[in-house]
Amino acid sequence: MQRPQLHALSRWQKFGLLTLLYFSQGIPFGLFTQAVPVILRQADMSLKAIGFTALFALPWALKFIWAPWIDRAAPWSAQRRKSWLVPLQILTAVSMLAFGFVDPWKSLIVLGIGNVWLNFLNATQDVATDGLAVDVLEPKDRGLGNGIQVGGYRIGMLFGGAFALWIIAKAGWFMGMVVCAVALLVALIPLLIVQEQPAEAEDESDGTGFLVLWSFIKSPGFLWIVLMLACFKLGDGLAAGMIRPMLVDQGFEMEDIGKITGGVGFTASLIGTGAGAIVAYLLRRPTALAVGTVFQAIGALLYIEVIGESTKTAVAIAVSVENFLGSIATVVLFTCMMDLVRREHSGSDYTVLAVVVVAIQGLGSLLSGYTATWFGYIGHHAAAGIIALIGGALAVLLWVHVLPRTVDIGEDNA
């Protein structure tokens, strides 16, 4: 029996396939960002040392280096995306199963190596998955597709984090790894039964490897794109950097902060992801960006109301609203980023833009300590809200009046 063609799938079949792929990527990341810190603390590792384990996620920041090679069909197959996605996901599942035989409480070095290795596999797979999403989704479907991207990934993080931690507590580390590995293999089945059309002859007019990256970076519109992304995300990154320290200074216990930000906040962000998909689908890009701008500003400013003597309920509401509105803005921005990449280098170009967004958010988080120190928490969030509003307005202006002159974003999206 002939297998169905990947590009010929219906839009909802494509959405389902992408949901499973992004869900799969969220499982290992959830394990090592939510479950592993608990294990490390139980092994008496200091809080400072646990904080430095964030460096284990460095492959996510460096993936743009090898993205151009992943953006091409692998040497062993003519299928551009499947040739990478299938072996990478199988290798991830096998690796998690292998780490199940390690006692993480006694083999912290091995646990650290495993963290870096799985982050490398995850980040590499993300390049191919993002490229596949750009390839198979029509421009009008990219809003829904990005809602799926963010939502599927976060559900995977919940599975690999909170659910896996519960399994580990009940049945042990090995069984937790088995459950995660099986979930990865089951999620891969739909991709295995579809056939991707053979990759067309590679266009090497932009070169290969690093030359592909360089050709994108030196393109006339790249700096304008970076400026647009910076204007849109800097205020949001500034606001987010001080939320948890602010709650600590207000006297909230660690357990309460975890429940509010990780439980209530996560649920709200998941709902916001779905709402963001609808916003990006129904509205033209400039309008959607304007909506995202207002929502991010509101998300930053509403924390002013809970600074001081605030109940857990008031803080939970603020965190929920901010996560809901912020998720809508994130989906809108990711959708716009899909419109800014070159189709022949979609995976590597999108990866570069994703790294730019992470860097901008990191810069905002870095600056947040200074603004909170200088102006206090009220002044800090007021500044973040104003920057988000003004920056977002500039981002919309750049999208409408500047980017169409230098980047092919399509008439329907301009």
N, C-alpha and C positions, 0 to 999 in steps of 0.2 A: 504494500500500500504506500502511495506517495505521501510524503510528509508535507504538511501545510507550509507555504512560504511565509517567512517572518514578516516581510513588508506587505503581504496581502491580508494580514489579519485585520479584523475589525478594530475600530478604535478602542472598544472596551476590552478586547482580547489583548491589545497592546498595553493598555493601562494595567491589566491584571499581571501580565508578564513583568512589567517594570516594577510593580508593587513588590513582587516576590524577590526581584533582584536587589532592590534597595533595602527590603526587609533583611535579606541575607547579609548585606554589608553592615547593618546595624547590630547584628548579634555579637560579633567579636568586639566591636567598639564598646558596646554596652557592658560586656563582661569586664573589660579592663579599665573602664572609667567608673563603674558603679560597684561591681562585686570585688574586684581585686583590692581597692583601697581598704575595704573592710578587713580582708584577709591580712594585709600588711600591718594594719593597726593591731589586729589580734596577735601578730607575731612580734609585737612591741617595737615596731619601726616608728621613729619619731615623726611628728607631723611635718616638720621641715623636709625630711627625706621623702615622705609620701607626696608632698607638694612637687618635688623635683621629678617625680615619676611622670609628670605631664610631658617631659622631654621624650618619653617613649613614643609619643604620637608624632614625632618629628617627620616621619615619612609622609604624613599628610601635607606638610608644608613644603616638602622637597619633591613631591611627585611630578611637578612640572618638568623636572630634569629628564625623566625617562618617558614622559607622556608621549612625545612624538613617535617613539618606537611602538608604543601600545596602540597608537592611533592607526597603525597599518596592520594588515593581515599578518598573522604569525607565520614563520617559515614552514610550519608543518600543515598549514591549511589555507584554503582560498577564502574562507569565511572571515570577514574582517573583524567582527565583534565576538562571535562565538568561539573563534580560535583562541581567544584569551579568557573569556568569561568562564567557559566550562572547566578548563584545567585549573584556573585560579580558585574557583569555588570548591572543587574537589580537594585541592591541596589544602585549602583553609580547613575543610572538614576533617581531613586526615591529621592535620597539625593539631587541631583541638583535641581530637581523640588521643593522639600521642601524649599531649600534655596532661591528659587525664591520669597517666601513670606516674606523674610527678607529685610529690607532696609539697604543695605551695607554701605551707607554713614552715617547712624545713629547707626548701630549695629556692630561696629568694632570688638568687642569681639566675637560675634557670627560668624562673617566672618572669624576670625582667627581660631576658633574651626572647622568651616566647611572646611577650608583649610587643617588642619591637618587630619581630618576625610577622606576627599577625597584622600589625598595623601596616607593614610594608605590603603584604598581600591585599589587604583591604583597600589601601590607597591606590594600588595599581589597578585593582578591579574597578574602582570608582571611575577611573579614566575611561575604561571601555564601556561601562554602563552609561555614563553621561553621553559619550559619543553615540551609543545606540539610541538613547532617548532623542537626541537631536536628529538622527537619521530617520527614525520611524514616525515621529510625531509631526503632523501638519502644524504650521504656525498657529492656527486657531485653537489647536489642542494643547499647546505648550503650557498654558495656565493650569489646566487640569493635570497635565503631566508633571508639573513641578509641585503641585499639591501632593501628588502621589509620591514623588521623590522624597519630600520632607516627611510626609506622614508615614510612609513605609519604613523609612530609615529610623524614625523615632519609635515605632512599634517594635522594630528589631532590637533597638537599644533596650527597650523595656523587657523584651524576652531574654536577651543576653545579660541584662543587669538584675532587675528585681526578681524576675521569675527564676533565672538560673541560680541566684543567691538563695532563694527559697528551696530549690531542689538540692543545692549543696548542703544547706542546713539540715534537710530531712534525710537525704540519702548519700551524702558524701560528695567530694570533689569529682571523683571519677564519673559518677552518674550524671553530675551536672554537665560535664564535658560531652558525655554520650548524647544527652538530650540536645545540646547545641549542635553537635555534628550531624545528628539525624535530621534536625530541622533544616540545616543547610542543604543536605542531599535531597530531601523531599522538595524543597523550594526550587531546586534546579531542574526538576522533571519537565515542566512546561517548555523550558528553553531547549532541552534535549530533543523534544519531539517536533520542533519546527526546523525548517531549513532556511538558512540565510543565503541569499543569492550571492554568487561568487563576486569577490571584490573586483571593481574595475581596475584597469591599469593605473598604477599610482602616478599621480601628477607630481613630478619632481621639479617643476619650474621654480618652486620656493626652496629647493634643496631637500635635505633629509636631516633627521636628528635635530641638533641644536640650531641648524640653519632654519628649520621650520619655526622654532620659537622666535628666533631673531627676526624672521620675515614678518611675523605678527607684531612683535614689539616695535619694530621700526616703521610699521605702516602709519600712514598719515593720521588715522583716527585713534590710534592706541592711547596716546596721552589724554585725549579728550574723554575716552572711555574710562580711564583711571580716575580722571577728575570727576566724572559723573558718579562713579561708584563711591568715591571718597565723600562727595557732598551728601550723598544719600545715607551713608552708613556711619559717618563719624559721630554724629550726635547720639545715635543708638548705642554705639560701642562705649561712648563716654558714660552714658547713664547706667549701662549694665555692669560696669566695672566695680561700682561701689554698693550694689544692692545688698549683698550678703554681709560685708563689713558693717553696713548701716544697721542691719537687723541685730548683729552681735552687740553693737554699741547701745542698742535700745533694750538690751537685756534678754533677748530671746535665746533659749537653749538650742544646742546643736540639733537635738531631735526635732524640735519644733521647726527650725529652719529647713531641715530635710523634708519634713512633711509638707510644708508650705511650698517650697520651691520645686521639690522633686515630685511631689504627689499632685497637689492642686495645680501648681504651675504647669506641670507636664500635661495634665489633662486639658487644661485651657489652651495650651499651645497646639495640641493635637486637633482640637476643634477649630482653632484659628487657621490651621493648615488647610482644612477643608473649605473654610470660608474664603481663604486666600485664593484657592483654586477657582472658586466661583467668580471672585472679583476679577482675577486675571483673564478668565474666560469671557466674561460679559462686557468688560470695559476695554476700550482702546488703551494702548500702552501709556500714553501721557496722562490720561485720566486715572489709570490704575496707580501710576507713580505718585500722582498728587494725593490720592486717597491714602497710599502707604505713608507718605510724608506726614500728613495730619495725624495718622494713627501713631506713628513713632513719637511725634512730639507730645501727644496726649499721654502715651505710655511713660515718658520721662517725667512729665509735669505732675502726674497724679500722685507720685511718691511724696510730693511736698505735703500732701494732706495727712500722711501717716507718720511723719517725722515727729517724734516727741512721745507723748503718752498715747499709745495706740494699742488696741486689743488685737488678739490673734486673728479675729474675724476680719477686722478692717485691713490688716496687712495681707491676709489671704485674698481678699477681694482685689486689692491693688495689684498683687502679683498675678492673679488670674487675668485681670483686664489687660495688664501690660503684656503678658505672654500671648494672649489671644490677638491683640492688635499687632504685636511685633511679628507673629507668625504670618499674618496676612501680608505685611510689608516684605517679609523675607521671600515668600512665594512669588510676589510680584517682581521683585528684583531678579530672582533666579530665572523667571520667565523672560525678562528683558535681556538677560545675559545670553540666553539661547539665540536671540535675534542678532547678537553682535559677533558671533563666531563665523569663521569661514567653513562652509559645509564640507570641503575636502579635508579640513584639519579640525573638525568639530571637537574631538576629544581633547586634543592638546590645547586648543584655544580656550575652551571652556575651563579646563584645569587652571590655566594661567589666570583667568578672571576670578575663579574661586579662590586662588591663593591671594590675589590682590584684596579681595573682600576680607579674608581672614587677617591679613596684615593691617588693614584699615581698622578692623574691630580691635585688634591687638593694640594699635596705637591709641585708640580711644580709651581702652582699659588702662594703658600705661599712664595717660594724662589724667585719668579720673582721680588718682591718688592725690595729685597736685591740686586740682580744682576743689576737691572735698576738703583738703587741708586749708586752702586759702579762703574759701567762701563758706565752709560748713556744708552740711548735707542739703539744706534748703537752697542755698546759692548754687551748689553743684548741680542739682536736678533742674533748677531754673535755667542755668546756662546750657545744660544738655538739651532741654526742650527747645530753647531758642535756636541753638545750632542745628538741631534736627529739622526745625521748621524752615529756617533760612536755607540750609544746605539742600533740603529736599526740593525747595522751590527752584534753586539753581540747577539741580539735577534735571528737573522737568524742562527747564529752558534749554539746557544743553541737548536733551533728547529731541526736542522739537526743532530747534534752530541751528544746531551745530553738527550733531552726529549724522544727520541725513546727507550732509555734504561730503563726509569723509568715510562713512560706513554704509554698506548695503543692508539696511534693516527692513526693507520692504515697505511699499506704500501703505499697506493696511496697518502697519505697526508704528509708522512715523507719527 
